[in-house]
Amino acid sequence: MKVEKIYTIPVNDAYSSSCACPLCALKAKVEADSLDYYLGPSLMEPDNRVLTNEQGFCGDHLNKMFGREINRLGMGLMLHTHLQDVKKSTDPLWEKAAPSKRTLLSGKDAEYKKRLTALADKIDSRLESCIICDKINTTMKRYMEVIMWLYFEDASFRETFAAKTYHCLPHVAMLLRAAAEELSQNQASEFVEALAKTHNSGLDELIKDVEWFTLKFDYRNKEKPWGNSKDAVPRAIAMLGGESADAPSAKDGDK
């Protein structure tokens, strides 16, 4: 496996940091950098403009770009040409979509359901396409390869990984898929054993914290200490859905 050093640095930094899920931190950094990139000077580069016209951005990333409150003019110009591209790609299907009303002369239109479905599918495909999502997915896949490599080639990283008691469930699944794709049977056995140990330990602790959070609403427990349960609900949400609240921003990651 060929591993580029440029990818090992952020992986080591994320696992050495105090963030909850290191993979959420990596994803947040890639996303923040991508948002800044497509709102920066690259916005007006012809090659990038072709890509943004054709691929566009999902609703989530459009809202995040707009929420940055920078380069509103550039974003408007980009949206203008992207909308034109969307219209151009759907116009031919719109022209044939609506069936004519059935009359004694026109007869039955047997294909109208297929045409309507084809137009709906085309619209969905344009809405689901996102150049930033593609960038995140590609980079996270590369990070998975780096983690598998580092675990067996770098003893220091192996110790750090084994000491990390938290990965959110979406990223646990990602690590398991990477192990299936990248590791031999013996390597997968060792890696998954280490992952299971830390994951189950962290999950068991979280379950206890969430339970104690609920029990604190019983008046009999009012004066008892919260322990680690005060933030149990947001931690449970982060565990189930990813995007942990303490994932660093691009600015934090540069410190």
Backbone as CSV, one residue per row, in Angstrom:
resi,resn,N_x,N_y,N_z,CA_x,CA_y,CA_z,C_x,C_y,C_z
1,MET,0.840,-1.193,0.000,0.000,0.000,0.000,0.881,1.252,0.000
2,LYS,0.664,2.125,-0.952,1.424,3.372,-1.018,0.712,4.438,-0.195
3,VAL,1.410,4.971,0.797,0.829,5.971,1.684,1.621,7.265,1.579
4,GLU,0.945,8.349,1.270,1.595,9.641,1.156,1.684,10.301,2.534
5,LYS,2.848,10.864,2.829,3.080,11.459,4.143,2.088,12.577,4.445
6,ILE,1.634,13.265,3.384,0.712,14.380,3.592,-0.570,13.926,4.278
7,TYR,-0.922,12.643,4.131,-2.130,12.121,4.770,-1.862,11.572,6.171
8,THR,-0.610,11.176,6.449,-0.320,10.631,7.776,-0.303,11.717,8.843
9,ILE,0.074,12.932,8.468,0.178,14.018,9.452,-1.168,14.346,10.079
10,PRO,-2.229,14.634,9.296,-3.511,14.938,9.933,-4.097,13.755,10.709
11,VAL,-3.837,12.518,10.254,-4.331,11.351,10.994,-3.666,11.278,12.365
12,ASN,-2.351,11.421,12.404,-1.640,11.408,13.692,-2.100,12.555,14.589
13,ASP,-2.280,13.732,14.007,-2.722,14.886,14.796,-4.107,14.647,15.399
14,ALA,-5.013,14.085,14.607,-6.381,13.855,15.086,-6.403,12.844,16.220
15,TYR,-5.640,11.776,16.084,-5.629,10.737,17.122,-4.863,11.178,18.361
16,SER,-3.988,12.144,18.212,-3.238,12.645,19.375,-3.969,13.761,20.090
17,SER,-5.037,14.285,19.469,-5.762,15.408,20.073,-6.740,14.902,21.134
18,SER,-7.369,15.845,21.814,-8.325,15.501,22.872,-9.757,15.409,22.361
19,CYS,-9.948,15.493,21.045,-11.303,15.445,20.494,-11.918,14.078,20.762
20,ALA,-13.227,14.019,20.714,-13.925,12.762,20.979,-13.620,11.760,19.879
21,CYS,-14.246,11.908,18.735,-14.018,10.992,17.614,-13.000,11.610,16.666
22,PRO,-11.812,11.031,16.545,-10.783,11.622,15.675,-11.201,11.667,14.210
23,LEU,-12.035,10.725,13.786,-12.464,10.722,12.399,-13.479,11.825,12.127
24,CYS,-14.283,12.170,13.121,-15.164,13.336,12.978,-14.329,14.606,12.832
25,ALA,-13.229,14.679,13.590,-12.344,15.842,13.493,-11.721,15.934,12.109
26,LEU,-11.286,14.793,11.577,-10.708,14.783,10.230,-11.733,15.197,9.189
27,LYS,-12.936,14.671,9.307,-13.994,15.008,8.355,-14.333,16.491,8.427
28,ALA,-14.425,17.028,9.648,-14.756,18.445,9.821,-13.705,19.340,9.188
29,LYS,-12.439,18.937,9.300,-11.346,19.733,8.721,-11.415,19.713,7.193
30,VAL,-11.640,18.533,6.618,-11.755,18.432,5.160,-12.934,19.268,4.666
31,GLU,-14.048,19.192,5.381,-15.234,19.942,4.978,-14.992,21.445,5.051
32,ALA,-14.398,21.910,6.161,-14.141,23.345,6.326,-13.180,23.859,5.251
33,ASP,-12.132,23.091,4.981,-11.176,23.490,3.942,-11.850,23.546,2.573
34,SER,-12.733,22.589,2.302,-13.421,22.545,1.008,-14.385,23.715,0.859
35,LEU,-15.100,24.037,1.919,-16.009,25.185,1.877,-15.239,26.469,1.578
36,ASP,-14.113,26.641,2.262,-13.293,27.836,2.032,-12.725,27.853,0.618
37,TYR,-12.331,26.689,0.120,-11.739,26.605,-1.213,-12.743,27.035,-2.280
38,TYR,-13.962,26.511,-2.193,-14.947,26.810,-3.235,-15.593,28.181,-3.074
39,LEU,-15.320,28.840,-1.952,-15.748,30.233,-1.797,-14.597,31.202,-2.056
40,GLY,-13.411,30.651,-2.320,-12.233,31.488,-2.531,-12.003,31.788,-4.003
41,PRO,-10.778,32.168,-4.350,-10.458,32.534,-5.735,-10.741,31.425,-6.745
42,SER,-10.697,30.156,-6.293,-10.932,29.038,-7.211,-12.319,29.095,-7.831
43,LEU,-13.196,29.824,-7.184,-14.573,29.949,-7.651,-14.648,30.449,-9.085
44,MET,-13.688,31.293,-9.474,-13.735,31.892,-10.807,-12.815,31.199,-11.808
45,GLU,-12.128,30.133,-11.381,-11.267,29.416,-12.304,-12.127,28.587,-13.261
46,PRO,-11.858,28.655,-14.555,-12.715,27.980,-15.543,-12.923,26.494,-15.268
47,ASP,-11.830,25.767,-14.934,-11.961,24.324,-14.708,-12.860,24.022,-13.517
48,ASN,-12.689,24.794,-12.439,-13.529,24.581,-11.262,-14.971,24.976,-11.540
49,ARG,-15.141,26.002,-12.348,-16.500,26.453,-12.669,-17.259,25.385,-13.453
50,VAL,-16.555,24.698,-14.331,-17.183,23.596,-15.077,-17.662,22.525,-14.102
51,LEU,-16.815,22.199,-13.113,-17.175,21.172,-12.135,-18.342,21.601,-11.259
52,THR,-18.313,22.854,-10.784,-19.409,23.305,-9.922,-20.711,23.440,-10.700
53,ASN,-20.607,23.776,-11.981,-21.818,23.825,-12.810,-22.431,22.438,-12.955
54,GLU,-21.590,21.439,-13.204,-22.078,20.091,-13.467,-22.451,19.342,-12.193
55,GLN,-21.641,19.476,-11.147,-21.871,18.695,-9.933,-22.676,19.457,-8.886
56,GLY,-22.396,20.733,-8.745,-23.115,21.531,-7.764,-22.805,21.117,-6.334
57,PHE,-23.720,21.453,-5.423,-23.547,21.199,-3.996,-24.866,20.708,-3.417
58,CYS,-24.785,19.844,-2.432,-25.993,19.400,-1.742,-26.559,20.555,-0.920
59,GLY,-27.802,20.416,-0.478,-28.442,21.480,0.289,-27.693,21.819,1.567
60,ASP,-27.160,20.803,2.234,-26.423,21.035,3.478,-25.211,21.909,3.234
61,HIS,-24.451,21.618,2.196,-23.235,22.395,1.945,-23.534,23.767,1.343
62,LEU,-24.624,23.902,0.615,-25.028,25.232,0.171,-25.342,26.124,1.370
63,ASN,-26.057,25.576,2.336,-26.388,26.358,3.533,-25.145,26.701,4.337
64,LYS,-24.207,25.770,4.409,-22.969,26.040,5.149,-22.118,27.090,4.442
65,MET,-22.096,27.063,3.119,-21.366,28.082,2.370,-21.988,29.456,2.597
66,PHE,-23.308,29.525,2.496,-24.001,30.791,2.693,-23.817,31.297,4.124
67,GLY,-23.797,30.365,5.091,-23.633,30.733,6.494,-22.275,31.299,6.826
68,ARG,-21.286,31.082,5.957,-19.958,31.636,6.196,-19.927,33.146,5.967
69,GLU,-20.909,33.653,5.269,-21.067,35.099,5.049,-19.828,35.715,4.407
70,ILE,-19.226,34.984,3.475,-18.096,35.527,2.724,-18.352,35.303,1.240
71,ASN,-17.863,36.206,0.426,-17.927,36.106,-1.030,-19.346,35.796,-1.520
72,ARG,-20.306,36.586,-1.056,-21.683,36.380,-1.495,-21.823,36.605,-3.001
73,LEU,-21.050,37.559,-3.550,-21.101,37.807,-4.985,-20.623,36.580,-5.745
74,GLY,-19.485,36.026,-5.328,-18.959,34.848,-5.994,-19.919,33.675,-5.927
75,MET,-20.545,33.501,-4.780,-21.509,32.414,-4.633,-22.708,32.636,-5.546
76,GLY,-23.134,33.886,-5.656,-24.249,34.197,-6.551,-23.915,33.901,-7.999
77,LEU,-22.705,34.268,-8.424,-22.284,33.992,-9.801,-22.222,32.482,-10.069
78,MET,-21.709,31.753,-9.091,-21.610,30.310,-9.232,-23.000,29.668,-9.306
79,LEU,-23.907,30.125,-8.455,-25.259,29.581,-8.460,-25.990,29.903,-9.765
80,HIS,-25.710,31.078,-10.309,-26.364,31.478,-11.545,-26.042,30.502,-12.672
81,THR,-24.746,30.185,-12.857,-24.372,29.282,-13.944,-24.741,27.833,-13.623
82,HIS,-24.744,27.485,-12.339,-25.152,26.128,-11.960,-26.639,25.920,-12.246
83,LEU,-27.454,26.900,-11.905,-28.891,26.796,-12.178,-29.157,26.691,-13.673
84,GLN,-28.379,27.427,-14.448,-28.522,27.327,-15.898,-28.206,25.915,-16.376
85,ASP,-27.179,25.300,-15.795,-26.803,23.950,-16.180,-27.885,22.945,-15.779
86,VAL,-28.465,23.148,-14.594,-29.564,22.280,-14.144,-30.735,22.374,-15.112
87,LYS,-31.088,23.607,-15.488,-32.209,23.802,-16.412,-31.927,23.149,-17.763
88,LYS,-30.705,23.313,-18.250,-30.335,22.747,-19.542,-30.450,21.225,-19.537
89,SER,-30.096,20.598,-18.409,-30.104,19.137,-18.345,-31.497,18.562,-18.132
90,THR,-32.419,19.382,-17.623,-33.768,18.868,-17.358,-34.803,19.324,-18.390
91,ASP,-34.492,20.365,-19.145,-35.460,20.888,-20.119,-35.982,19.831,-21.094
92,PRO,-35.102,18.991,-21.674,-35.616,17.997,-22.627,-36.625,17.039,-22.004
93,LEU,-36.438,16.718,-20.734,-37.362,15.806,-20.056,-38.665,16.504,-19.697
94,TRP,-38.570,17.800,-19.347,-39.784,18.569,-19.063,-40.682,18.653,-20.301
95,GLU,-40.054,18.804,-21.455,-40.821,18.984,-22.698,-41.717,17.785,-23.003
96,LYS,-41.294,16.609,-22.539,-42.042,15.395,-22.851,-42.741,14.788,-21.633
97,ALA,-42.635,15.460,-20.480,-43.089,14.829,-19.241,-44.611,14.723,-19.133
98,ALA,-45.308,15.825,-19.354,-46.749,15.850,-19.083,-47.517,15.088,-20.154
99,PRO,-48.332,14.125,-19.733,-49.158,13.422,-20.727,-50.314,14.309,-21.188
100,SER,-50.725,14.105,-22.423,-51.908,14.839,-22.881,-53.152,14.212,-22.264
101,LYS,-54.172,15.033,-22.106,-55.407,14.500,-21.543,-56.003,13.468,-22.493
102,ARG,-56.486,12.406,-21.893,-57.035,11.322,-22.709,-58.401,11.723,-23.265
103,THR,-58.519,11.611,-24.547,-59.796,11.906,-25.207,-60.124,10.768,-26.175
104,LEU,-61.251,10.894,-26.829,-61.637,9.876,-27.795,-60.653,9.814,-28.961
105,LEU,-59.989,10.957,-29.236,-59.070,11.009,-30.372,-57.635,10.653,-29.981
106,SER,-57.206,11.111,-28.800,-55.794,10.939,-28.438,-55.471,9.548,-27.915
107,GLY,-56.381,8.917,-27.266,-56.141,7.572,-26.762,-55.274,7.548,-25.508
108,LYS,-54.826,6.356,-25.134,-54.080,6.151,-23.888,-52.588,6.375,-24.098
109,ASP,-51.974,7.084,-23.140,-50.519,7.301,-23.142,-49.895,6.285,-22.178
110,ALA,-49.342,5.229,-22.712,-48.839,4.134,-21.874,-47.489,4.435,-21.227
111,GLU,-46.786,5.477,-21.686,-45.421,5.731,-21.225,-45.295,6.926,-20.281
112,TYR,-46.408,7.581,-19.940,-46.278,8.831,-19.185,-45.682,8.614,-17.796
113,LYS,-45.963,7.472,-17.166,-45.411,7.219,-15.829,-43.888,7.101,-15.879
114,LYS,-43.376,6.468,-16.913,-41.932,6.345,-17.082,-41.289,7.712,-17.301
115,ARG,-41.958,8.575,-18.070,-41.396,9.907,-18.342,-41.380,10.764,-17.076
116,LEU,-42.448,10.700,-16.305,-42.498,11.461,-15.053,-41.436,10.968,-14.074
117,THR,-41.296,9.648,-13.992,-40.286,9.071,-13.095,-38.881,9.431,-13.552
118,ALA,-38.651,9.430,-14.862,-37.330,9.782,-15.392,-36.977,11.224,-15.055
119,LEU,-37.941,12.117,-15.157,-37.698,13.523,-14.818,-37.428,13.674,-13.327
120,ALA,-38.222,12.997,-12.504,-38.007,13.058,-11.051,-36.629,12.514,-10.685
121,ASP,-36.232,11.407,-11.321,-34.910,10.828,-11.044,-33.793,11.783,-11.459
122,LYS,-33.975,12.461,-12.574,-32.966,13.417,-13.038,-32.828,14.566,-12.057
123,ILE,-33.951,15.084,-11.573,-33.909,16.172,-10.583,-33.231,15.702,-9.310
124,ASP,-33.606,14.501,-8.851,-32.978,13.952,-7.644,-31.477,13.822,-7.818
125,SER,-31.041,13.354,-8.989,-29.608,13.164,-9.220,-28.853,14.490,-9.176
126,ARG,-29.476,15.549,-9.654,-28.839,16.869,-9.605,-28.776,17.382,-8.171
127,LEU,-29.811,17.118,-7.395,-29.834,17.573,-6.010,-28.863,16.798,-5.129
128,GLU,-28.680,15.524,-5.433,-27.819,14.674,-4.610,-26.345,14.847,-4.951
129,SER,-26.048,15.361,-6.131,-24.660,15.548,-6.544,-24.029,16.692,-5.751
130,CYS,-22.831,16.474,-5.231,-22.174,17.518,-4.430,-20.668,17.352,-4.531
131,ILE,-20.003,18.373,-5.012,-18.561,18.319,-5.194,-17.819,18.255,-3.858
132,ILE,-18.414,18.849,-2.801,-17.782,18.800,-1.480,-17.975,17.428,-0.838
133,CYS,-19.156,16.848,-0.959,-19.378,15.490,-0.451,-18.411,14.512,-1.112
134,ASP,-18.213,14.668,-2.425,-17.281,13.792,-3.137,-15.861,13.957,-2.604
135,LYS,-15.463,15.202,-2.336,-14.132,15.465,-1.799,-13.971,14.827,-0.421
136,ILE,-14.978,14.969,0.427,-14.927,14.388,1.768,-14.830,12.870,1.687
137,ASN,-15.668,12.267,0.854,-15.677,10.804,0.746,-14.348,10.270,0.235
138,THR,-13.781,10.946,-0.768,-12.495,10.513,-1.327,-11.379,10.637,-0.297
139,THR,-11.359,11.759,0.426,-10.299,11.982,1.410,-10.438,11.050,2.601
140,MET,-11.677,10.815,3.059,-11.878,9.913,4.192,-11.484,8.484,3.822
141,LYS,-11.722,8.094,2.586,-11.284,6.764,2.147,-9.760,6.660,2.202
142,ARG,-9.093,7.709,1.791,-7.629,7.718,1.871,-7.172,7.668,3.338
143,TYR,-7.858,8.397,4.216,-7.513,8.350,5.640,-7.682,6.932,6.200
144,MET,-8.707,6.220,5.757,-8.900,4.836,6.202,-7.695,3.982,5.820
145,GLU,-7.220,4.149,4.602,-6.053,3.402,4.148,-4.832,3.745,5.001
146,VAL,-4.693,5.019,5.336,-3.557,5.463,6.151,-3.632,4.858,7.549
147,ILE,-4.830,4.840,8.137,-4.997,4.280,9.483,-4.624,2.802,9.492
148,MET,-5.091,2.054,8.487,-4.740,0.631,8.417,-3.221,0.451,8.313
149,TRP,-2.586,1.289,7.514,-1.135,1.203,7.329,-0.398,1.580,8.606
150,LEU,-0.779,2.703,9.209,-0.101,3.176,10.415,-0.232,2.179,11.565
151,TYR,-1.376,1.549,11.658,-1.612,0.636,12.782,-0.576,-0.488,12.806
152,PHE,-0.160,-0.954,11.644,0.776,-2.065,11.590,2.215,-1.645,11.323
153,GLU,2.409,-0.399,10.922,3.769,0.056,10.607,4.343,1.020,11.637
154,ASP,3.498,1.567,12.507,3.936,2.596,13.461,3.458,2.203,14.858
155,ALA,4.386,1.747,15.673,4.037,1.283,17.019,3.432,2.398,17.866
156,SER,3.930,3.612,17.675,3.416,4.741,18.438,1.947,4.993,18.104
157,PHE,1.616,4.947,16.821,0.220,5.140,16.431,-0.640,4.000,16.956
158,ARG,-0.128,2.792,16.937,-0.896,1.639,17.419,-1.267,1.830,18.890
159,GLU,-0.335,2.342,19.679,-0.622,2.602,21.093,-1.660,3.709,21.249
160,THR,-1.518,4.756,20.431,-2.483,5.869,20.495,-3.876,5.399,20.108
161,PHE,-3.957,4.599,19.058,-5.252,4.072,18.599,-5.891,3.221,19.693
162,ALA,-5.102,2.362,20.331,-5.634,1.471,21.364,-6.113,2.231,22.589
163,ALA,-5.543,3.429,22.801,-5.930,4.228,23.968,-7.134,5.109,23.696
164,LYS,-7.540,5.229,22.425,-8.671,6.086,22.056,-9.965,5.337,22.354
165,THR,-10.739,5.829,23.278,-11.916,5.086,23.743,-13.193,5.460,22.996
166,TYR,-13.069,6.196,21.905,-14.299,6.643,21.252,-14.123,6.775,19.749
167,HIS,-14.997,6.148,19.021,-15.268,6.443,17.612,-16.781,6.431,17.483
168,CYS,-17.350,7.401,16.776,-18.798,7.391,16.576,-19.165,6.167,15.729
169,LEU,-20.429,5.762,15.796,-20.861,4.554,15.091,-20.665,4.631,13.570
170,PRO,-20.980,5.775,12.921,-20.721,5.826,11.486,-19.260,5.577,11.127
171,HIS,-18.347,6.054,11.975,-16.940,5.864,11.675,-16.419,4.506,12.134
172,VAL,-17.074,3.891,13.104,-16.762,2.494,13.422,-17.054,1.626,12.204
173,ALA,-18.225,1.857,11.588,-18.589,1.106,10.389,-17.580,1.346,9.273
174,MET,-17.107,2.578,9.142,-16.127,2.908,8.104,-14.809,2.179,8.357
175,LEU,-14.390,2.124,9.617,-13.158,1.408,9.960,-13.286,-0.087,9.687
176,LEU,-14.446,-0.659,9.983,-14.657,-2.086,9.734,-14.605,-2.391,8.231
177,ARG,-15.213,-1.530,7.425,-15.169,-1.736,5.970,-13.739,-1.621,5.449
178,ALA,-13.001,-0.661,6.014,-11.605,-0.494,5.592,-10.777,-1.717,5.967
179,ALA,-11.033,-2.276,7.145,-10.312,-3.477,7.566,-10.612,-4.637,6.623
180,ALA,-11.877,-4.746,6.206,-12.263,-5.812,5.280,-11.589,-5.648,3.926
181,GLU,-11.391,-4.413,3.501,-10.829,-4.152,2.183,-9.305,-4.170,2.163
182,GLU,-8.680,-3.719,3.271,-7.241,-3.463,3.240,-6.385,-4.506,3.962
183,LEU,-6.961,-5.259,4.891,-6.148,-6.094,5.772,-6.274,-7.581,5.459
184,SER,-5.196,-8.290,5.761,-5.237,-9.748,5.678,-6.077,-10.280,6.835
185,GLN,-6.351,-11.565,6.827,-7.171,-12.144,7.885,-6.529,-11.951,9.256
186,ASN,-5.227,-12.228,9.372,-4.550,-12.089,10.669,-4.490,-10.629,11.112
187,GLN,-4.230,-9.733,10.158,-4.210,-8.312,10.499,-5.593,-7.842,10.946
188,ALA,-6.622,-8.248,10.216,-7.985,-7.850,10.572,-8.364,-8.359,11.952
189,SER,-7.930,-9.577,12.282,-8.213,-10.140,13.593,-7.644,-9.258,14.702
190,GLU,-6.401,-8.835,14.531,-5.744,-7.987,15.544,-6.385,-6.606,15.612
191,PHE,-6.618,-6.001,14.446,-7.160,-4.644,14.413,-8.570,-4.593,14.989
192,VAL,-9.425,-5.518,14.569,-10.817,-5.498,15.015,-10.911,-5.791,16.508
193,GLU,-10.035,-6.624,17.012,-10.022,-6.894,18.452,-9.732,-5.615,19.235
194,ALA,-8.754,-4.844,18.766,-8.411,-3.583,19.432,-9.557,-2.577,19.308
195,LEU,-10.158,-2.498,18.128,-11.275,-1.576,17.918,-12.460,-1.949,18.784
196,ALA,-12.779,-3.243,18.853,-13.924,-3.700,19.644,-13.727,-3.381,21.129
197,LYS,-12.505,-3.557,21.604,-12.222,-3.306,23.022,-12.481,-1.852,23.392
198,THR,-11.939,-0.932,22.599,-12.119,0.485,22.919,-13.553,0.930,22.658
199,HIS,-14.151,0.442,21.554,-15.513,0.856,21.217,-16.511,0.399,22.272
200,ASN,-16.453,-0.860,22.654,-17.415,-1.380,23.624,-17.237,-0.760,24.998
201,SER,-15.986,-0.474,25.357,-15.725,0.196,26.629,-16.362,1.586,26.644
202,GLY,-16.144,2.350,25.562,-16.723,3.684,25.483,-18.238,3.665,25.406
203,LEU,-18.796,2.701,24.672,-20.243,2.609,24.538,-20.892,2.220,25.858
204,ASP,-20.296,1.280,26.578,-20.837,0.887,27.884,-20.857,2.071,28.850
205,GLU,-19.786,2.847,28.837,-19.711,4.025,29.710,-20.780,5.049,29.334
206,LEU,-20.978,5.254,28.033,-21.979,6.207,27.573,-23.382,5.757,27.963
207,ILE,-23.666,4.473,27.844,-24.980,3.950,28.233,-25.252,4.229,29.705
208,LYS,-24.255,4.018,30.547,-24.409,4.297,31.982,-24.638,5.789,32.231
209,ASP,-23.914,6.638,31.505,-24.065,8.079,31.684,-25.454,8.551,31.263
210,VAL,-25.962,8.024,30.133,-27.304,8.411,29.682,-28.352,7.941,30.690
211,GLU,-28.169,6.741,31.205,-29.125,6.244,32.205,-29.126,7.135,33.442
212,TRP,-27.925,7.519,33.909,-27.855,8.362,35.108,-28.430,9.750,34.828
213,PHE,-28.268,10.234,33.598,-28.884,11.504,33.215,-30.393,11.438,33.412
214,THR,-31.005,10.341,33.004,-32.463,10.209,33.151,-32.851,10.046,34.617
215,LEU,-32.036,9.324,35.376,-32.355,9.086,36.784,-32.208,10.345,37.630
216,LYS,-31.416,11.283,37.161,-31.248,12.542,37.899,-32.536,13.362,37.938
217,PHE,-33.498,13.042,37.073,-34.770,13.755,37.083,-35.701,13.236,38.171
218,ASP,-35.325,12.132,38.801,-36.054,11.624,39.959,-35.673,12.475,41.167
219,TYR,-36.665,12.991,41.861,-36.398,13.905,42.980,-35.490,13.273,44.031
220,ARG,-35.509,11.943,44.119,-34.675,11.259,45.108,-33.190,11.362,44.773
221,ASN,-32.879,11.676,43.524,-31.473,11.789,43.110,-31.028,13.229,42.927
222,LYS,-31.883,14.163,43.320,-31.614,15.576,43.062,-30.277,16.028,43.635
223,GLU,-29.942,15.607,44.823,-28.721,16.079,45.483,-27.503,15.224,45.164
224,LYS,-27.681,14.172,44.421,-26.556,13.313,44.079,-25.753,13.931,42.934
225,PRO,-24.462,13.679,42.877,-23.628,14.295,41.831,-23.992,13.795,40.427
226,TRP,-23.801,14.687,39.450,-24.075,14.340,38.069,-23.046,13.372,37.510
227,GLY,-21.844,13.414,38.022,-20.786,12.609,37.432,-20.484,13.105,36.014
228,ASN,-20.391,12.204,35.082,-20.128,12.578,33.689,-21.394,12.617,32.846
229,SER,-22.550,12.705,33.491,-23.803,12.529,32.748,-24.437,13.833,32.254
230,LYS,-23.930,14.978,32.682,-24.580,16.236,32.283,-24.643,16.401,30.770
231,ASP,-23.596,15.999,30.076,-23.571,16.149,28.620,-23.795,14.806,27.918
232,ALA,-24.437,13.878,28.625,-24.616,12.526,28.077,-25.478,12.522,26.811
233,VAL,-26.508,13.370,26.777,-27.402,13.367,25.615,-26.684,13.840,24.344
234,PRO,-26.004,14.995,24.347,-25.273,15.374,23.126,-24.178,14.384,22.762
235,ARG,-23.559,13.733,23.766,-22.549,12.719,23.451,-23.185,11.497,22.798
236,ALA,-24.391,11.150,23.246,-25.103,10.024,22.637,-25.498,10.350,21.198
237,ILE,-25.923,11.581,20.971,-26.275,12.012,19.615,-25.053,11.943,18.713
238,ALA,-23.903,12.402,19.242,-22.664,12.360,18.458,-22.234,10.922,18.196
239,MET,-22.436,10.046,19.162,-22.083,8.641,18.984,-22.914,8.002,17.870
240,LEU,-24.192,8.312,17.841,-25.096,7.696,16.877,-24.996,8.322,15.483
241,GLY,-24.760,9.629,15.446,-24.809,10.313,14.164,-23.515,10.888,13.663
242,GLY,-22.458,10.830,14.479,-21.200,11.443,14.077,-21.222,12.937,14.283
243,GLU,-20.261,13.635,13.670,-20.162,15.093,13.776,-20.093,15.534,15.237
244,SER,-19.130,14.994,15.986,-19.012,15.346,17.398,-18.819,16.834,17.572
245,ALA,-19.388,17.370,18.641,-19.426,18.815,18.847,-18.047,19.425,18.995
246,ASP,-17.059,18.621,19.435,-15.730,19.188,19.659,-14.786,18.941,18.499
247,ALA,-15.325,18.544,17.349,-14.464,18.419,16.172,-13.937,19.799,15.806
248,PRO,-12.639,19.950,15.624,-12.065,21.281,15.408,-12.442,21.855,14.064
249,SER,-12.543,23.156,14.008,-12.762,23.832,12.735,-11.451,23.887,11.987
250,ALA,-11.485,24.394,10.764,-10.248,24.521,9.995,-9.258,25.406,10.744
251,LYS,-9.763,26.456,11.370,-8.894,27.372,12.096,-8.242,26.670,13.283
252,ASP,-9.052,25.887,14.019,-8.506,25.162,15.163,-7.439,24.169,14.726
253,GLY,-7.722,23.522,13.590,-6.802,22.500,13.113,-5.464,23.061,12.684
254,ASP,-5.423,24.363,12.413,-4.169,24.976,11.959,-3.293,25.440,13.111
255,LYS,-3.830,25.331,14.337,-3.062,25.837,15.471,-1.908,24.899,15.820
